[in-house]
Amino acid sequence: MVPLDWYLALSAAVFAIGVLGFLTRRNIIIMFMSVELMLNAVNISLISFSHYLQDMRGQVFVFFVITVAAAEAAIGLALIIALFRNKATAHVDEMNEMKG
Amino acid sequence: MLPKLFFGYFAAVIVILSLLVVTRRNPVHSVMWMLLLFFHVAGMYLFLNAEFIAAIQVIVYAGAILVLFLFVVLLLNLREELKTERFITSWPAGLAVSFAILVSILSALRSFLPGPVGSYTVELVQKETDTRVLGRVLYTQYLFPFEIASLVLLISIIGAIVLAKKRMRS
């Protein structure tokens, strides 16, 4: 039997890598993928809680997280397309004005 | 011994693949590594007796969200991306913040105590199948959040169309 702590440590590692990608990359698409990575890390910990605490609520939460992730991906990628149409760049440090 | 071996394989591959996702220069390569990562996460869900979640991980994440990412990457034509610098100039600050998050979560884990166990034992879930048990919980106890989820998806469809369509010249 694998201890629950191992799963939580794996989840923490993937979450930290997601934070690293979000904070250090310049490409907005990779930053967005890092957010998806963080959501997946949380999902791993929720599923392992659901298994080890013998409760279905963890899996219900993961269901809703995946729904919100799908909605967020659609909206976020539409925003990226709108940004690219205005500025013709995917680098976040070149987006330094609020005028559209 | 064998479960630990399985866990070790999946954990090592997931960590290596997520490092590859955040460090590759070409966004298409990142998307491809992320596809492999999602399949391994789905394998880990199967390992934790969550077949339905593993299936929707493959269908929704690998099948829908990543294809959307791939479409956007190919649509934007990021030719100059391959020549410019990958990371921001103050990347050590980001590395320090993420390392601090990792250390603080890992040190909090040492004093972590799990709560009381619920009534859905592994035997019950295996006898009734995961999908049926999850559906029963979702359609009774969590019916209203389920309805709100449909509203969230509707709003995201409308928002994506409004944001991505070409602006009319008036």
Interface residues (C-beta under 8 A of the other chain):
Chain A: M1 V2 L4 D5 W6 Y7 L8 A9 L10 A12 A13 V14 F15 A16 I17 G18 V19 L20 G21 F22 L23 T24 R25 R26 N27 I29 I30 F32 M33 S34 E36 L37 N40 N43 I44 I47 S48 F49 S50 H51 Y52 L53 Q54 D55 M56 R57 Q59 V60 V62 F63 F64 I66 T67 V68 A69 A70 A71 E72 A73 A74 I75 L77 A78 L79 I80 I81 A82 F84 R85 A90 H91 D93
Chain B: P3 K4 F7 A11 I14 V15 S18 L19 V21 V22 T23 P27 S30 V31 M34 L37 F38 V41 M44 Y45 L48 N49 A50 F52 I53 I56 Q57 V60 Y61 A64 I65 L68 F69 V72 V73 L75 L76 L78 E81 T84 E85 R86 F87 I88 W91 A93 G94 L95 V97 S98 F99 I101 L102 I105 L106 L109 F112 P114 G115 P116 V117 G118 S119 Y120 T121 V122 D130 V133 L134 V137 L138 Y142 P145 A149 V152 L153 I155 S156 I157 G159 A160 I161 L163 A164 K166
